[in-house]
């Protein structure tokens, strides 16, 4: 008796979920839903960027306070130390 009751209860839950999905799809505009999803993605991305920038600034200040030194940062790529052939020929007098 319990198995039958459980099976009926499961079928009713499935039917209720299907009816809810049908109601949602009938009353929701797909274009509006996509627009809301894009807005959510933009907000989520913007908050992630802002949070990363703030965390970097806080870490920089904390490093300075804790160690009394400037934080180690990557050196930006600059010109190489050795001269290139174009520079040598341009620097040579004619």
mmCIF file as gemmi writes it, N, C-alpha and C atoms, coordinates in Angstrom:
data_model
loop_
_atom_site.group_PDB
_atom_site.id
_atom_site.type_symbol
_atom_site.label_atom_id
_atom_site.label_alt_id
_atom_site.label_comp_id
_atom_site.label_asym_id
_atom_site.label_entity_id
_atom_site.label_seq_id
_atom_site.pdbx_PDB_ins_code
_atom_site.Cartn_x
_atom_site.Cartn_y
_atom_site.Cartn_z
_atom_site.occupancy
_atom_site.B_iso_or_equiv
_atom_site.pdbx_formal_charge
_atom_site.auth_seq_id
_atom_site.auth_asym_id
_atom_site.pdbx_PDB_model_num
ATOM 1 N N . UNK Axp A 1 ? 0.816 -1.18 0 1 0 ? 1 A 1
ATOM 2 C CA . UNK Axp A 1 ? 0 0 0 1 0 ? 1 A 1
ATOM 3 C C . UNK Axp A 1 ? 0.865 1.251 0 1 0 ? 1 A 1
ATOM 4 N N . UNK Axp A 2 ? 1.952 1.201 0.714 1 0 ? 2 A 1
ATOM 5 C CA . UNK Axp A 2 ? 2.851 2.343 0.82 1 0 ? 2 A 1
ATOM 6 C C . UNK Axp A 2 ? 3.496 2.662 -0.527 1 0 ? 2 A 1
ATOM 7 N N . UNK Axp A 3 ? 3.881 1.629 -1.287 1 0 ? 3 A 1
ATOM 8 C CA . UNK Axp A 3 ? 4.509 1.842 -2.587 1 0 ? 3 A 1
ATOM 9 C C . UNK Axp A 3 ? 3.558 2.547 -3.545 1 0 ? 3 A 1
ATOM 10 N N . UNK Axp A 4 ? 2.311 2.139 -3.521 1 0 ? 4 A 1
ATOM 11 C CA . UNK Axp A 4 ? 1.314 2.759 -4.402 1 0 ? 4 A 1
ATOM 12 C C . UNK Axp A 4 ? 1.105 4.224 -4.016 1 0 ? 4 A 1
ATOM 13 N N . UNK Axp A 5 ? 1.02 4.483 -2.744 1 0 ? 5 A 1
ATOM 14 C CA . UNK Axp A 5 ? 0.826 5.85 -2.249 1 0 ? 5 A 1
ATOM 15 C C . UNK Axp A 5 ? 2.036 6.726 -2.619 1 0 ? 5 A 1
ATOM 16 N N . UNK Axp A 6 ? 3.226 6.183 -2.485 1 0 ? 6 A 1
ATOM 17 C CA . UNK Axp A 6 ? 4.436 6.929 -2.861 1 0 ? 6 A 1
ATOM 18 C C . UNK Axp A 6 ? 4.464 7.215 -4.36 1 0 ? 6 A 1
ATOM 19 N N . UNK Axp A 7 ? 4.045 6.237 -5.168 1 0 ? 7 A 1
ATOM 20 C CA . UNK Axp A 7 ? 4.031 6.417 -6.614 1 0 ? 7 A 1
ATOM 21 C C . UNK Axp A 7 ? 3.033 7.498 -7.02 1 0 ? 7 A 1
ATOM 22 N N . UNK Axp A 8 ? 1.853 7.497 -6.388 1 0 ? 8 A 1
ATOM 23 C CA . UNK Axp A 8 ? 0.849 8.516 -6.687 1 0 ? 8 A 1
ATOM 24 C C . UNK Axp A 8 ? 1.346 9.889 -6.259 1 0 ? 8 A 1
ATOM 25 N N . UNK Axp A 9 ? 1.947 9.961 -5.097 1 0 ? 9 A 1
ATOM 26 C CA . UNK Axp A 9 ? 2.471 11.233 -4.601 1 0 ? 9 A 1
ATOM 27 C C . UNK Axp A 9 ? 3.557 11.763 -5.542 1 0 ? 9 A 1
ATOM 28 N N . UNK Axp A 10 ? 4.411 10.899 -6.038 1 0 ? 10 A 1
ATOM 29 C CA . UNK Axp A 10 ? 5.464 11.309 -6.976 1 0 ? 10 A 1
ATOM 30 C C . UNK Axp A 10 ? 4.854 11.808 -8.286 1 0 ? 10 A 1
ATOM 31 N N . UNK Axp A 11 ? 3.84 11.106 -8.763 1 0 ? 11 A 1
ATOM 32 C CA . UNK Axp A 11 ? 3.162 11.536 -9.992 1 0 ? 11 A 1
ATOM 33 C C . UNK Axp A 11 ? 2.502 12.897 -9.811 1 0 ? 11 A 1
ATOM 34 N N . UNK Axp A 12 ? 1.89 13.129 -8.678 1 0 ? 12 A 1
ATOM 35 C CA . UNK Axp A 12 ? 1.25 14.43 -8.408 1 0 ? 12 A 1
ATOM 36 C C . UNK Axp A 12 ? 2.297 15.531 -8.332 1 0 ? 12 A 1
ATOM 37 N N . UNK Axp A 13 ? 3.447 15.272 -7.704 1 0 ? 13 A 1
ATOM 38 C CA . UNK Axp A 13 ? 4.535 16.271 -7.643 1 0 ? 13 A 1
ATOM 39 C C . UNK Axp A 13 ? 5.05 16.592 -9.046 1 0 ? 13 A 1
ATOM 40 N N . UNK Axp A 14 ? 5.188 15.549 -9.869 1 0 ? 14 A 1
ATOM 41 C CA . UNK Axp A 14 ? 5.642 15.76 -11.248 1 0 ? 14 A 1
ATOM 42 C C . UNK Axp A 14 ? 4.619 16.578 -12.034 1 0 ? 14 A 1
ATOM 43 N N . UNK Axp A 15 ? 3.353 16.263 -11.87 1 0 ? 15 A 1
ATOM 44 C CA . UNK Axp A 15 ? 2.291 17.01 -12.542 1 0 ? 15 A 1
ATOM 45 C C . UNK Axp A 15 ? 2.286 18.472 -12.094 1 0 ? 15 A 1
ATOM 46 N N . UNK Axp A 16 ? 2.449 18.708 -10.806 1 0 ? 16 A 1
ATOM 47 C CA . UNK Axp A 16 ? 2.478 20.08 -10.286 1 0 ? 16 A 1
ATOM 48 C C . UNK Axp A 16 ? 3.66 20.847 -10.863 1 0 ? 16 A 1
ATOM 49 N N . UNK Axp A 17 ? 4.814 20.216 -10.951 1 0 ? 17 A 1
ATOM 50 C CA . UNK Axp A 17 ? 5.996 20.875 -11.519 1 0 ? 17 A 1
ATOM 51 C C . UNK Axp A 17 ? 5.774 21.18 -12.999 1 0 ? 17 A 1
ATOM 52 N N . UNK Axp A 18 ? 5.167 20.247 -13.725 1 0 ? 18 A 1
ATOM 53 C CA . UNK Axp A 18 ? 4.885 20.465 -15.145 1 0 ? 18 A 1
ATOM 54 C C . UNK Axp A 18 ? 3.899 21.62 -15.34 1 0 ? 18 A 1
ATOM 55 N N . UNK Axp A 19 ? 2.861 21.674 -14.507 1 0 ? 19 A 1
ATOM 56 C CA . UNK Axp A 19 ? 1.893 22.769 -14.599 1 0 ? 19 A 1
ATOM 57 C C . UNK Axp A 19 ? 2.531 24.113 -14.264 1 0 ? 19 A 1
ATOM 58 N N . UNK Axp A 20 ? 3.425 24.124 -13.302 1 0 ? 20 A 1
ATOM 59 C CA . UNK Axp A 20 ? 4.124 25.365 -12.956 1 0 ? 20 A 1
ATOM 60 C C . UNK Axp A 20 ? 4.995 25.827 -14.12 1 0 ? 20 A 1
ATOM 61 N N . UNK Axp A 21 ? 5.716 24.901 -14.741 1 0 ? 21 A 1
ATOM 62 C CA . UNK Axp A 21 ? 6.542 25.239 -15.902 1 0 ? 21 A 1
ATOM 63 C C . UNK Axp A 21 ? 5.701 25.728 -17.07 1 0 ? 21 A 1
ATOM 64 N N . UNK Axp A 22 ? 4.528 25.113 -17.266 1 0 ? 22 A 1
ATOM 65 C CA . UNK Axp A 22 ? 3.621 25.542 -18.325 1 0 ? 22 A 1
ATOM 66 C C . UNK Axp A 22 ? 3.121 26.958 -18.064 1 0 ? 22 A 1
ATOM 67 N N . UNK Axp A 23 ? 2.75 27.255 -16.842 1 0 ? 23 A 1
ATOM 68 C CA . UNK Axp A 23 ? 2.301 28.596 -16.482 1 0 ? 23 A 1
ATOM 69 C C . UNK Axp A 23 ? 3.414 29.618 -16.671 1 0 ? 23 A 1
ATOM 70 N N . UNK Axp A 24 ? 4.642 29.267 -16.261 1 0 ? 24 A 1
ATOM 71 C CA . UNK Axp A 24 ? 5.783 30.174 -16.431 1 0 ? 24 A 1
ATOM 72 C C . UNK Axp A 24 ? 6.052 30.458 -17.904 1 0 ? 24 A 1
ATOM 73 N N . UNK Axp A 25 ? 6.03 29.442 -18.716 1 0 ? 25 A 1
ATOM 74 C CA . UNK Axp A 25 ? 6.325 29.637 -20.139 1 0 ? 25 A 1
ATOM 75 C C . UNK Axp A 25 ? 5.2 30.386 -20.847 1 0 ? 25 A 1
ATOM 76 N N . UNK Axp A 26 ? 3.959 30.245 -20.374 1 0 ? 26 A 1
ATOM 77 C CA . UNK Axp A 26 ? 2.836 30.934 -21.003 1 0 ? 26 A 1
ATOM 78 C C . UNK Axp A 26 ? 2.788 32.414 -20.619 1 0 ? 26 A 1
ATOM 79 N N . UNK Axp A 27 ? 3.314 32.762 -19.458 1 0 ? 27 A 1
ATOM 80 C CA . UNK Axp A 27 ? 3.211 34.148 -18.978 1 0 ? 27 A 1
ATOM 81 C C . UNK Axp A 27 ? 4.514 34.922 -19.083 1 0 ? 27 A 1
ATOM 82 N N . UNK Axp A 28 ? 5.588 34.3 -19.531 1 0 ? 28 A 1
ATOM 83 C CA . UNK Axp A 28 ? 6.884 34.966 -19.602 1 0 ? 28 A 1
ATOM 84 C C . UNK Axp A 28 ? 7.275 35.191 -21.051 1 0 ? 28 A 1
ATOM 85 N N . UNK Axp A 29 ? 7.723 36.414 -21.34 1 0 ? 29 A 1
ATOM 86 C CA . UNK Axp A 29 ? 8.198 36.754 -22.679 1 0 ? 29 A 1
ATOM 87 C C . UNK Axp A 29 ? 9.649 36.285 -22.815 1 0 ? 29 A 1
ATOM 88 N N . UNK Axp A 30 ? 9.965 35.455 -23.811 1 0 ? 30 A 1
ATOM 89 C CA . UNK Axp A 30 ? 11.335 34.95 -23.949 1 0 ? 30 A 1
ATOM 90 C C . UNK Axp A 30 ? 12.35 36.075 -24.173 1 0 ? 30 A 1
ATOM 91 N N . UNK Axp A 31 ? 11.976 37.111 -24.918 1 0 ? 31 A 1
ATOM 92 C CA . UNK Axp A 31 ? 12.914 38.22 -25.146 1 0 ? 31 A 1
ATOM 93 C C . UNK Axp A 31 ? 13.198 38.962 -23.849 1 0 ? 31 A 1
ATOM 94 N N . UNK Axp A 32 ? 12.174 39.161 -23.058 1 0 ? 32 A 1
ATOM 95 C CA . UNK Axp A 32 ? 12.366 39.841 -21.769 1 0 ? 32 A 1
ATOM 96 C C . UNK Axp A 32 ? 13.231 38.987 -20.845 1 0 ? 32 A 1
ATOM 97 N N . UNK Axp A 33 ? 13.007 37.677 -20.893 1 0 ? 33 A 1
ATOM 98 C CA . UNK Axp A 33 ? 13.821 36.788 -20.05 1 0 ? 33 A 1
ATOM 99 C C . UNK Axp A 33 ? 15.3 36.853 -20.458 1 0 ? 33 A 1
ATOM 100 N N . UNK Axp A 34 ? 15.568 36.845 -21.774 1 0 ? 34 A 1
ATOM 101 C CA . UNK Axp A 34 ? 16.954 36.948 -22.247 1 0 ? 34 A 1
ATOM 102 C C . UNK Axp A 34 ? 17.559 38.283 -21.817 1 0 ? 34 A 1
ATOM 103 N N . UNK Axp A 35 ? 16.765 39.34 -21.923 1 0 ? 35 A 1
ATOM 104 C CA . UNK Axp A 35 ? 17.239 40.672 -21.532 1 0 ? 35 A 1
ATOM 105 C C . UNK Axp A 35 ? 17.603 40.695 -20.041 1 0 ? 35 A 1
ATOM 106 N N . UNK Axp A 36 ? 16.753 40.077 -19.217 1 0 ? 36 A 1
ATOM 107 C CA . UNK Axp A 36 ? 17.028 40.017 -17.781 1 0 ? 36 A 1
ATOM 108 C C . UNK Axp A 36 ? 18.283 39.188 -17.501 1 0 ? 36 A 1
ATOM 109 N N . UNK Axp A 37 ? 18.464 38.107 -18.249 1 0 ? 37 A 1
ATOM 110 C CA . UNK Axp A 37 ? 19.661 37.284 -18.071 1 0 ? 37 A 1
ATOM 111 C C . UNK Axp A 37 ? 20.914 38.066 -18.448 1 0 ? 37 A 1
ATOM 112 N N . UNK Axp A 38 ? 20.856 38.858 -19.525 1 0 ? 38 A 1
ATOM 113 C CA . UNK Axp A 38 ? 22.01 39.68 -19.914 1 0 ? 38 A 1
ATOM 114 C C . UNK Axp A 38 ? 22.302 40.741 -18.866 1 0 ? 38 A 1
ATOM 115 N N . UNK Axp A 39 ? 21.25 41.344 -18.312 1 0 ? 39 A 1
ATOM 116 C CA . UNK Axp A 39 ? 21.452 42.343 -17.251 1 0 ? 39 A 1
ATOM 117 C C . UNK Axp A 39 ? 22.104 41.703 -16.032 1 0 ? 39 A 1
ATOM 118 N N . UNK Axp A 40 ? 21.636 40.514 -15.674 1 0 ? 40 A 1
ATOM 119 C CA . UNK Axp A 40 ? 22.211 39.813 -14.532 1 0 ? 40 A 1
ATOM 120 C C . UNK Axp A 40 ? 23.694 39.516 -14.782 1 0 ? 40 A 1
ATOM 121 N N . UNK Axp A 41 ? 24.005 39.053 -15.986 1 0 ? 41 A 1
ATOM 122 C CA . UNK Axp A 41 ? 25.398 38.739 -16.326 1 0 ? 41 A 1
ATOM 123 C C . UNK Axp A 41 ? 26.264 39.994 -16.261 1 0 ? 41 A 1
ATOM 124 N N . UNK Axp A 42 ? 25.736 41.108 -16.758 1 0 ? 42 A 1
ATOM 125 C CA . UNK Axp A 42 ? 26.493 42.359 -16.717 1 0 ? 42 A 1
ATOM 126 C C . UNK Axp A 42 ? 26.716 42.814 -15.276 1 0 ? 42 A 1
ATOM 127 N N . UNK Axp A 43 ? 25.677 42.744 -14.454 1 0 ? 43 A 1
ATOM 128 C CA . UNK Axp A 43 ? 25.814 43.136 -13.051 1 0 ? 43 A 1
ATOM 129 C C . UNK Axp A 43 ? 26.8 42.231 -12.331 1 0 ? 43 A 1
ATOM 130 N N . UNK Axp A 44 ? 26.687 40.94 -12.573 1 0 ? 44 A 1
ATOM 131 C CA . UNK Axp A 44 ? 27.578 39.965 -11.937 1 0 ? 44 A 1
ATOM 132 C C . UNK Axp A 44 ? 29.038 40.21 -12.341 1 0 ? 44 A 1
ATOM 133 N N . UNK Axp A 45 ? 29.252 40.464 -13.616 1 0 ? 45 A 1
ATOM 134 C CA . UNK Axp A 45 ? 30.607 40.734 -14.093 1 0 ? 45 A 1
ATOM 135 C C . UNK Axp A 45 ? 31.159 42.034 -13.541 1 0 ? 45 A 1
ATOM 136 N N . UNK Axp A 46 ? 30.337 43.09 -13.512 1 0 ? 46 A 1
ATOM 137 C CA . UNK Axp A 46 ? 30.787 44.382 -12.989 1 0 ? 46 A 1
ATOM 138 C C . UNK Axp A 46 ? 31.152 44.274 -11.511 1 0 ? 46 A 1
ATOM 139 N N . UNK Axp A 47 ? 30.328 43.57 -10.751 1 0 ? 47 A 1
ATOM 140 C CA . UNK Axp A 47 ? 30.65 43.406 -9.33 1 0 ? 47 A 1
ATOM 141 C C . UNK Axp A 47 ? 31.929 42.588 -9.139 1 0 ? 47 A 1
ATOM 142 N N . UNK Axp A 48 ? 32.146 41.618 -9.989 1 0 ? 48 A 1
ATOM 143 C CA . UNK Axp A 48 ? 33.381 40.84 -9.901 1 0 ? 48 A 1
ATOM 144 C C . UNK Axp A 48 ? 34.61 41.686 -10.179 1 0 ? 48 A 1
ATOM 145 N N . UNK Axp A 49 ? 34.519 42.56 -11.183 1 0 ? 49 A 1
ATOM 146 C CA . UNK Axp A 49 ? 35.64 43.439 -11.517 1 0 ? 49 A 1
ATOM 147 C C . UNK Axp A 49 ? 35.916 44.41 -10.38 1 0 ? 49 A 1
ATOM 148 N N . UNK Axp A 50 ? 34.859 45.052 -9.876 1 0 ? 50 A 1
ATOM 149 C CA . UNK Axp A 50 ? 35.024 46.03 -8.793 1 0 ? 50 A 1
ATOM 150 C C . UNK Axp A 50 ? 35.595 45.354 -7.548 1 0 ? 50 A 1
ATOM 151 N N . UNK Axp A 51 ? 35.091 44.189 -7.236 1 0 ? 51 A 1
ATOM 152 C CA . UNK Axp A 51 ? 35.586 43.465 -6.072 1 0 ? 51 A 1
ATOM 153 C C . UNK Axp A 51 ? 37.064 43.115 -6.222 1 0 ? 51 A 1
ATOM 154 N N . UNK Axp A 52 ? 37.473 42.714 -7.407 1 0 ? 52 A 1
ATOM 155 C CA . UNK Axp A 52 ? 38.886 42.388 -7.643 1 0 ? 52 A 1
ATOM 156 C C . UNK Axp A 52 ? 39.773 43.617 -7.481 1 0 ? 52 A 1
ATOM 157 N N . UNK Axp A 53 ? 39.333 44.741 -8.019 1 0 ? 53 A 1
ATOM 158 C CA . UNK Axp A 53 ? 40.127 45.967 -7.903 1 0 ? 53 A 1
ATOM 159 C C . UNK Axp A 53 ? 40.248 46.423 -6.454 1 0 ? 53 A 1
ATOM 160 N N . UNK Axp A 54 ? 39.148 46.372 -5.721 1 0 ? 54 A 1
ATOM 161 C CA . UNK Axp A 54 ? 39.178 46.774 -4.311 1 0 ? 54 A 1
ATOM 162 C C . UNK Axp A 54 ? 40.065 45.826 -3.511 1 0 ? 54 A 1
ATOM 163 N N . UNK Axp A 55 ? 39.963 44.54 -3.783 1 0 ? 55 A 1
ATOM 164 C CA . UNK Axp A 55 ? 40.789 43.561 -3.065 1 0 ? 55 A 1
ATOM 165 C C . UNK Axp A 55 ? 42.27 43.802 -3.325 1 0 ? 55 A 1
ATOM 166 N N . UNK Axp A 56 ? 42.624 44.171 -4.548 1 0 ? 56 A 1
ATOM 167 C CA . UNK Axp A 56 ? 44.026 44.437 -4.875 1 0 ? 56 A 1
ATOM 168 C C . UNK Axp A 56 ? 44.525 45.667 -4.122 1 0 ? 56 A 1
ATOM 169 N N . UNK Axp A 57 ? 43.705 46.711 -4.045 1 0 ? 57 A 1
ATOM 170 C CA . UNK Axp A 57 ? 44.104 47.916 -3.322 1 0 ? 57 A 1
ATOM 171 C C . UNK Axp A 57 ? 44.261 47.633 -1.831 1 0 ? 57 A 1
ATOM 172 N N . UNK Axp A 58 ? 43.335 46.874 -1.26 1 0 ? 58 A 1
ATOM 173 C CA . UNK Axp A 58 ? 43.416 46.527 0.155 1 0 ? 58 A 1
ATOM 174 C C . UNK Axp A 58 ? 44.659 45.685 0.425 1 0 ? 58 A 1
ATOM 175 N N . UNK Axp A 59 ? 44.943 44.738 -0.444 1 0 ? 59 A 1
ATOM 176 C CA . UNK Axp A 59 ? 46.13 43.897 -0.263 1 0 ? 59 A 1
ATOM 177 C C . UNK Axp A 59 ? 47.405 44.728 -0.362 1 0 ? 59 A 1
ATOM 178 N N . UNK Axp A 60 ? 47.436 45.696 -1.279 1 0 ? 60 A 1
ATOM 179 C CA . UNK Axp A 60 ? 48.608 46.559 -1.426 1 0 ? 60 A 1
ATOM 180 C C . UNK Axp A 60 ? 48.84 47.373 -0.163 1 0 ? 60 A 1
ATOM 181 N N . UNK Axp A 61 ? 47.771 47.956 0.37 1 0 ? 61 A 1
ATOM 182 C CA . UNK Axp A 61 ? 47.909 48.748 1.603 1 0 ? 61 A 1
ATOM 183 C C . UNK Axp A 61 ? 48.293 47.866 2.779 1 0 ? 61 A 1
ATOM 184 N N . UNK Axp A 62 ? 47.685 46.679 2.881 1 0 ? 62 A 1
ATOM 185 C CA . UNK Axp A 62 ? 48.007 45.772 3.98 1 0 ? 62 A 1
ATOM 186 C C . UNK Axp A 62 ? 49.464 45.333 3.914 1 0 ? 62 A 1
ATOM 187 N N . UNK Axp A 63 ? 49.96 45.06 2.723 1 0 ? 63 A 1
ATOM 188 C CA . UNK Axp A 63 ? 51.359 44.653 2.571 1 0 ? 63 A 1
ATOM 189 C C . UNK Axp A 63 ? 52.285 45.771 3.047 1 0 ? 63 A 1
ATOM 190 N N . UNK Axp A 64 ? 51.974 46.989 2.663 1 0 ? 64 A 1
ATOM 191 C CA . UNK Axp A 64 ? 52.794 48.12 3.093 1 0 ? 64 A 1
ATOM 192 C C . UNK Axp A 64 ? 52.771 48.312 4.597 1 0 ? 64 A 1
ATOM 193 N N . UNK Axp A 65 ? 51.619 48.145 5.205 1 0 ? 65 A 1
ATOM 194 C CA . UNK Axp A 65 ? 51.51 48.301 6.654 1 0 ? 65 A 1
ATOM 195 C C . UNK Axp A 65 ? 52.219 47.165 7.382 1 0 ? 65 A 1
ATOM 196 N N . UNK Axp A 66 ? 52.052 45.944 6.91 1 0 ? 66 A 1
ATOM 197 C CA . UNK Axp A 66 ? 52.614 44.784 7.599 1 0 ? 66 A 1
ATOM 198 C C . UNK Axp A 66 ? 54.119 44.663 7.431 1 0 ? 66 A 1
ATOM 199 N N . UNK Axp A 67 ? 54.639 44.987 6.261 1 0 ? 67 A 1
ATOM 200 C CA . UNK Axp A 67 ? 56.066 44.795 6.01 1 0 ? 67 A 1
ATOM 201 C C . UNK Axp A 67 ? 56.847 46.091 5.945 1 0 ? 67 A 1
ATOM 202 N N . UNK Axp A 68 ? 56.181 47.193 5.727 1 0 ? 68 A 1
ATOM 203 C CA . UNK Axp A 68 ? 56.876 48.471 5.595 1 0 ? 68 A 1
ATOM 204 C C . UNK Axp A 68 ? 57.557 48.625 4.248 1 0 ? 68 A 1
ATOM 205 N N . UNK Axp A 69 ? 57.259 47.771 3.306 1 0 ? 69 A 1
ATOM 206 C CA . UNK Axp A 69 ? 57.874 47.814 1.977 1 0 ? 69 A 1
ATOM 207 C C . UNK Axp A 69 ? 56.785 47.963 0.922 1 0 ? 69 A 1
ATOM 208 N N . UNK Axp A 70 ? 57.239 48.28 -0.282 1 0 ? 70 A 1
ATOM 209 C CA . UNK Axp A 70 ? 56.324 48.294 -1.407 1 0 ? 70 A 1
ATOM 210 C C . UNK Axp A 70 ? 56.03 46.848 -1.798 1 0 ? 70 A 1
ATOM 211 N N . UNK Axp A 71 ? 54.822 46.546 -2.203 1 0 ? 71 A 1
ATOM 212 C CA . UNK Axp A 71 ? 54.522 45.164 -2.592 1 0 ? 71 A 1
ATOM 213 C C . UNK Axp A 71 ? 55.256 44.791 -3.877 1 0 ? 71 A 1
ATOM 214 N N . UNK Axp A 72 ? 55.655 43.542 -3.987 1 0 ? 72 A 1
ATOM 215 C CA . UNK Axp A 72 ? 56.313 43.107 -5.223 1 0 ? 72 A 1
ATOM 216 C C . UNK Axp A 72 ? 55.287 43.06 -6.356 1 0 ? 72 A 1
ATOM 217 N N . UNK Axp A 73 ? 55.632 43.658 -7.469 1 0 ? 73 A 1
ATOM 218 C CA . UNK Axp A 73 ? 54.739 43.668 -8.623 1 0 ? 73 A 1
ATOM 219 C C . UNK Axp A 73 ? 55.498 43.175 -9.835 1 0 ? 73 A 1
ATOM 220 N N . UNK Axp A 74 ? 54.764 42.71 -10.83 1 0 ? 74 A 1
ATOM 221 C CA . UNK Axp A 74 ? 55.407 42.287 -12.061 1 0 ? 74 A 1
ATOM 222 C C . UNK Axp A 74 ? 55.951 43.51 -12.771 1 0 ? 74 A 1
ATOM 223 N N . UNK Axp A 75 ? 57.112 43.346 -13.349 1 0 ? 75 A 1
ATOM 224 C CA . UNK Axp A 75 ? 57.687 44.439 -14.121 1 0 ? 75 A 1
ATOM 225 C C . UNK Axp A 75 ? 57.015 44.469 -15.484 1 0 ? 75 A 1
ATOM 226 N N . UNK Axp A 76 ? 56.613 45.646 -15.953 1 0 ? 76 A 1
ATOM 227 C CA . UNK Axp A 76 ? 56.002 45.706 -17.281 1 0 ? 76 A 1
ATOM 228 C C . UNK Axp A 76 ? 57.031 45.368 -18.349 1 0 ? 76 A 1
ATOM 229 N N . UNK Axp A 77 ? 56.603 44.748 -19.423 1 0 ? 77 A 1
ATOM 230 C CA . UNK Axp A 77 ? 57.566 44.413 -20.47 1 0 ? 77 A 1
ATOM 231 C C . UNK Axp A 77 ? 58.101 45.701 -21.101 1 0 ? 77 A 1
ATOM 232 N N . UNK Axp A 78 ? 59.387 45.801 -21.136 1 0 ? 78 A 1
ATOM 233 C CA . UNK Axp A 78 ? 60.022 46.985 -21.704 1 0 ? 78 A 1
ATOM 234 C C . UNK Axp A 78 ? 60.941 46.594 -22.833 1 0 ? 78 A 1
ATOM 235 N N . UNK Axp A 79 ? 61.665 47.564 -23.357 1 0 ? 79 A 1
ATOM 236 C CA . UNK Axp A 79 ? 62.614 47.234 -24.427 1 0 ? 79 A 1
ATOM 237 C C . UNK Axp A 79 ? 63.715 46.328 -23.893 1 0 ? 79 A 1
ATOM 238 N N . UNK Axp A 80 ? 64.191 45.475 -24.762 1 0 ? 80 A 1
ATOM 239 C CA . UNK Axp A 80 ? 65.243 44.561 -24.338 1 0 ? 80 A 1
ATOM 240 C C . UNK Axp A 80 ? 66.546 45.33 -24.149 1 0 ? 80 A 1
ATOM 241 N N . UNK Axp A 81 ? 67.441 44.771 -23.361 1 0 ? 81 A 1
ATOM 242 C CA . UNK Axp A 81 ? 68.695 45.445 -23.04 1 0 ? 81 A 1
ATOM 243 C C . UNK Axp A 81 ? 69.666 45.448 -24.215 1 0 ? 81 A 1
ATOM 244 N N . UNK Axp A 82 ? 69.609 44.418 -25.038 1 0 ? 82 A 1
ATOM 245 C CA . UNK Axp A 82 ? 70.544 44.366 -26.165 1 0 ? 82 A 1
ATOM 246 C C . UNK Axp A 82 ? 69.99 45.173 -27.335 1 0 ? 82 A 1
ATOM 247 N N . UNK Axp A 83 ? 70.854 45.724 -28.076 1 0 ? 83 A 1
ATOM 248 C CA . UNK Axp A 83 ? 70.446 46.563 -29.203 1 0 ? 83 A 1
ATOM 249 C C . UNK Axp A 83 ? 70.033 45.688 -30.376 1 0 ? 83 A 1
ATOM 250 N N . UNK Axp A 84 ? 69.031 46.112 -31.062 1 0 ? 84 A 1
ATOM 251 C CA . UNK Axp A 84 ? 68.596 45.385 -32.245 1 0 ? 84 A 1
ATOM 252 C C . UNK Axp A 84 ? 69.354 45.906 -33.451 1 0 ? 84 A 1
ATOM 253 N N . UNK Axp A 85 ? 69.447 45.146 -34.53 1 0 ? 85 A 1
ATOM 254 C CA . UNK Axp A 85 ? 70.189 45.595 -35.708 1 0 ? 85 A 1
ATOM 255 C C . UNK Axp A 85 ? 69.639 46.901 -36.288 1 0 ? 85 A 1
ATOM 256 N N . UNK Axp A 86 ? 68.35 47.12 -36.231 1 0 ? 86 A 1
ATOM 257 C CA . UNK Axp A 86 ? 67.782 48.358 -36.754 1 0 ? 86 A 1
ATOM 258 C C . UNK Axp A 86 ? 68.272 49.562 -35.958 1 0 ? 86 A 1
ATOM 259 N N . UNK Axp A 87 ? 68.381 49.415 -34.671 1 0 ? 87 A 1
ATOM 260 C CA . UNK Axp A 87 ? 68.829 50.528 -33.841 1 0 ? 87 A 1
ATOM 261 C C . UNK Axp A 87 ? 70.312 50.812 -34.073 1 0 ? 87 A 1
ATOM 262 N N . UNK Axp A 88 ? 71.091 49.753 -34.241 1 0 ? 88 A 1
ATOM 263 C CA . UNK Axp A 88 ? 72.526 49.951 -34.458 1 0 ? 88 A 1
ATOM 264 C C . UNK Axp A 88 ? 72.769 50.669 -35.772 1 0 ? 88 A 1
ATOM 265 N N . UNK Axp A 89 ? 72.041 50.277 -36.814 1 0 ? 89 A 1
ATOM 266 C CA . UNK Axp A 89 ? 72.266 50.903 -38.115 1 0 ? 89 A 1
ATOM 267 C C . UNK Axp A 89 ? 71.73 52.332 -38.094 1 0 ? 89 A 1
ATOM 268 N N . UNK Axp A 90 ? 70.7 52.62 -37.346 1 0 ? 90 A 1
ATOM 269 C CA . UNK Axp A 90 ? 70.171 53.981 -37.276 1 0 ? 90 A 1
ATOM 270 C C . UNK Axp A 90 ? 71.091 54.875 -36.459 1 0 ? 90 A 1
ATOM 271 N N . UNK Axp A 91 ? 71.786 54.292 -35.456 1 0 ? 91 A 1
ATOM 272 C CA . UNK Axp A 91 ? 72.658 55.098 -34.597 1 0 ? 91 A 1
ATOM 273 C C . UNK Axp A 91 ? 74.025 55.311 -35.243 1 0 ? 91 A 1
ATOM 274 N N . UNK Axp A 92 ? 74.42 54.488 -36.188 1 0 ? 92 A 1
ATOM 275 C CA . UNK Axp A 92 ? 75.742 54.62 -36.808 1 0 ? 92 A 1
ATOM 276 C C . UNK Axp A 92 ? 75.757 55.838 -37.735 1 0 ? 92 A 1
ATOM 277 N N . UNK Axp A 93 ? 76.845 56.644 -37.662 1 0 ? 93 A 1
ATOM 278 C CA . UNK Axp A 93 ? 76.954 57.815 -38.534 1 0 ? 93 A 1
ATOM 279 C C . UNK Axp A 93 ? 77.23 57.37 -39.978 1 0 ? 93 A 1
ATOM 280 N N . UNK Axp A 94 ? 76.741 58.156 -40.925 1 0 ? 94 A 1
ATOM 281 C CA . UNK Axp A 94 ? 76.938 57.826 -42.335 1 0 ? 94 A 1
ATOM 282 C C . UNK Axp A 94 ? 77.917 58.748 -42.965 1 0 ? 94 A 1
